[in-house]
Amino acid sequence: MLHLVSPSPPEGVARALERGLELIATAVVVLDDAHRIGWANPAAENLFEWSAARLRGQTLDSVLGRAPGLDDLVGRAAATGAPCAEQELELDLPGRGRLHLACTASPVDAPGAALVLEFRRIDQQLKVAREARQLEQQEVNRELIRNLAHEIRNPLGGIRGAAQLLQVELDRPQLIEYTEVIIAEADRLRTLVDRLLSPHRAPAYRRINVHEVLVRVKGLVQAEFPAIPVICDFDTSLPDIDADPGQLMQAVLNIARNAAQALSAAAQPAPTVGLVTRVARGVTLARRHHRTALSIAIEDNGPGIAPELRDRVFFPLVSGRDGGSGLGLTIAQTYVSQHGGTIECESAPGRTAFRILLPLTAPRG
């Protein structure tokens, strides 16, 4: 039942309000006639870092500090009895930093409830729009890669076959070396093409413990880079999830290996790679809101990603390392996208973090 301050609303009205508002991805608080908070949805708990129980009965000033723009918005909505248009607010929350929000106030006609305030982080809106563009770009990239790879495979086979036939006819070792170079390069390109095409098979879902996958990743990275410690920080309360263990392991391994390679190349003093799992709350994945999701962070203390590459790290054939194929992150992103998730990246000198966000129940079909 929706717990508003007295008088208590009829059970049916409260339950309907609660169901509707809890499903909203943006932060929503309900004010009573005295303009005190009577109820808050999970997204509001997340945004303001207060529990619903702690928010209940508080004034807006006590939670958000003095915010004249918000006071004006609430006053206009209460006076006119009509929804007030979105207003941008900058709030300095005590001990929690500055929030840049858009707010809408809407009067409601329900016992114990006078106004509904909806808060949206403006940076979050930009993030959602950016993710939508990224999804579109990913699909264009994938289609281009598929077409290009198929066009390359057949000529490669012909080149390799012709080089083998020519090698049989040659009797000068120097010339045979040339054909061996042609065959070796054809094989290398064929391997590259196969890697471009391989991520596009559908996931084979089964119930897995994500920490078992991460422990295997740790072992592989540690074996390849014995001088770089891999530190695990796991939330053992996380439930098992539906996922393809092979694809998930490859996605994490590609990112972790990139981190270790960057640390090795930079000769970083006291290098470390971290694998961290947590519950993420109130996230939007593939345009669907999830109250809770799984977060897997792969962190390193290396030099960071070059600024000119940060917006393109997931593009195919883009690499910040000499000799890199630029496919590791592309493949990781493809596998995660097929699980209904996304990858976020934050990078600065001394700390780079890739965060994989996955729904606790992966999409099927």
N, C-alpha and C positions, 0 to 999 in steps of 0.2 A: 504494500500500500504506500502511496505517496505521502510522506510526512510533511505537511505544511503546518505552520504555527496556527494556533487557534483562531477562529473556530475550525474544527476538523472538517474536511470536505466529505461528502458522501463517498462511500467506498468505490462505487463504479466510476465516478468522475476522477477520483485520485488515481485509480489503476489505469485509466485511459491516458491521463496526462503522463503518468510515469512511463508507460510503454512507449508512447510517442516520443517523449523527450530523450529517453535513454538511447534511442536509436540514432539520434542526430549526432553527426560527427563533430559539430562545432560545440563550443562551451555554452551552456544554457543555465541561467539561474532564474528562479521564480521569486518575485518580491511580493510581500503581503501589503495590506493597506497602509501600514506604517513604513513601508519601503525597507523592511528588513528581509533578509534572505530566508525563504521558507524551504527551498529545495534546490539542489544542484545536480546536474547529470555527471557521469564519470569524466566526460571531456573537460568540464569545469574544474573538477578535482585535480585533474592533470595539469591544467593551465595555471591555476592559482596555487597549486601545491598545498591545498588544504583539503581535508576530508569533508564529505558531505555533512557529517555530524558536527564538525567544528564550524563549518560555514553557517549552519542553521541558526537563525536568530541574530546574526551579525549584520551591521550596517555595511553599505558599500565602502564607506570611508575607512572602516576598521580593517577591511580586507585589502582594498586597493589604494589606500591613501587618498589625499585630496585630489579630486579630479573634476575641475569645474565643467569641462565639456560633458562629462558623464552626468553630473548633476543637472545640467541644462537639458540634456536629452531625456532623462527620467521625468523632469518637471514638465516638459512639453507633452510627452506622451500621456502623463497623468491628467494634465489640464484639458487636452483636446479629446482624449478618448480614442485617438487614432494612432496607428503605427507611425513612428518617426523614422525618417530615412537614415540610412547608415551614416555614421560619423566616425572619423578617424580619431583615435586617442593614443596618447603616449603616457603610459603609466610607469612610475618608478615604485616598484614594489619593495618594501623594506626587506633587505637581505636577499632579494631574489632578482635584482637587476631591473632593466627596463623592458617593457613589453610594448610593441607597436601593434595596436588592435583596431579592428573595425567593429562597431557596435550598432545594433538595431534594438529599439524598444517597442514592444507590442502590448497594448492592454489586453487583458483576458477577462472573461466573465465566468468566474468559478469561485466557489466559497473559499475564503482564505487566500486567494491569489488575485493580485491586481495587475502586475506587469510581468512579462517575460522578456529578459534581456539575452540577446544572442551575441556572443563575442567570437570574432574570427581573427586569428593572427594573420596580419597582412603578409608577413614573410612566409607563412604556411600556404596562403593562397598562391603566392608566386612559386612556391615549391611544387604545389599540385599542378600548376600550369606547365612548369618546366618538366615534370615527370610525364605529363601527357605528350609534350613535344618529343621527349626522349623515346617514349613508346612508339610513336609514329616513325621516328628516325630509325629505331632499332628494326622495325619491320621492313622499312625500305632497304636498310643495310643487309638484312638477312636475305631478302629476295634477290638483291644484286649479287651477293656472294654465291647463293645457290646457282644462279644462272651462269655467273662467271666460272665457277668451279666445274660445272658440267661441260661448259664450252672448252675448258682447258684439258680435261681428262683424256678425251679421245686423241687430240694431236700429240699429247705427251706419250701415249702408248705407241703411236706411229714412229715418233722420233727415237724412242728407246729401241724399238724393234729394228729400225733401219741401222742404228749404231751397232747393234749386236751382229747383224748380217755383215756390215762393213768390217767389223773386227775380225771375223772369220777369214776374210779375203786378204787381210793385211799381213805382211811378213816383217815389217820394220817396227821394232819395239817402240820407237818414238811416236809413230803414228798410232799404234795401239793405245798408248797413253792418252792420246786425244779422245779416242772413242770411249775409253774408260771414264774420262771426265764427263763426256756427254751422258753416258749411262748413269753415272752417279748423280749428276745434276737433275736428270729426268726423274730419278727415284726420289730425290729431295723434294722436287716440286710436286710429285705424286703424293708424298706424305703430307705436304702442306695442304693440298687440295682435299685429301681425306679428312684432315682436321677441320677444314672449313665446313665440310658436309656432315661430319659426325654428330654435332650437337643437336641436330634437328629431329632425332628420334624421340617419340613420346616417352615420358617418364614411366618406369615400371614401379608403381607405388607399392609400398608395404609399410607396416608399422615399425618404426625404428626409434632407438634412443640416440639422439643427436650427439651425445657425449661420446658414445662408442665410435662414431664417425670421426669426431675431432681428435680423439686419442690416436686413431690410425694416422690422421694427417700429421699430428705431432711427431709420431715415430718416423714417418717418411721424410719430413723436413729435417728432423734432427740427424737422420742418417746421412742426408746429402750435405748438410751444413753443421758438422759436429761442433764448431766453435761458436755457434749462435744458439743460446738457450731459448727454448720455446716454453713460455710460462702460461699455464692454464688457470683460468678463474671462472669456474662453472657454478651456475645456479642449479643445484641438484634437485630442486623442487619442480623443474620444468617437466611437463608431461611428454610422453612419446608422441611422435608426429607421423603423419602419412607423408612419405617421401621416397624418392629413388635414391638408395644409399650410394650407388656408384656415381650418379650425377652430382649429388650434394657433396660427396667427398672430393670430386674433381674440381668443383667450383671453389671450395675452400682451399684446396691444395694449390690451385693456380694463383690465388691471391697471396697465400702464405709464402709460396716459393718466390713470387715477385718481391715480397718484402725482404726475404732472406738474401736474394740476389742484390737488391739495392743496398743492404747493409754491408754485404761483402765488397761490392764495388766501391763504396765510400770509405772503406776501412774504418767504420764507425767504432769509436771506443765504447766498450761495454754494450755491445749490441744485444737487443732482445726483440723477440716476436711474441706477441700475446694473443691468446685465444680466449675470448670472453663471451659467456652466454648470460642473457638476462630476459626477463619478460618486458616487452614493449607495450605500452598502453595507448589506446586511442590513435591508431595509425590507419592510414588509407593505403591500400595495396590494390593495384590494378583497378582503380576507381571504386573499390568497395571498402567500406569502413569496418574496421575490426576493433573490438574493445580491447582485446589482447592479441599479441603476436609474439613470435619467437625472434630474438635478436642474437645474431652471431657476429661479434666484432673481431676483426683481424688487425692488430695494431703493431706498429714498429716505431722505434725511436731514431729512424734514419733521417736523411737530409730532406725528405719530402719530395713531392712531385713538382716538376718545373711548372711555373705559372702558365706558360703557353700550352701545356699539355693537359691541365686539370679538367677542362671542359670536353676533352676528346679522348680520355683514357680508355673508354669503352668502345671506341671506334675500332673496327678491324684494321690490322696492319699499322696501327699507331703504337710506337714503343719508345720509351725513354732510355732504353739500354742498347748499346751497340751489339748488333747480332741478334737482337730480339725479334721474334716473328710478329709481335703485336696481336696475338690471338688469345693469349691466356685470359685476359679480362673479358674479351668478347665472348668466349665460350662460357666463362663463369656467369656472365650476365644472362646469356641465353638459357642456361640450365635453371637459374633462379627464376627467370621470367616464366618458364614453363611450369614452375611450381606455384605460380601466382604471387611471387614475391618481387622484391626489388633490392638493389644494392646502392647504398649511399657512400659517398667518399668525402672525407675531410682531411686536408693535408696542410701542414706547415712545417718549417724546419724543426726537427726534433720530435715530431709526432705525425704519423699518418695512420688513419683509421678507415678501413672499409667495413661497413656494417651491412650484413645480409639480414633482411627482414622477411620472414616467412609466416603465412597464416598457420595457425595450429592445425587446421584441417585443410589440406591442399586440394585444389580443384581437380576434379576427375573428368576425363573425357575431353 
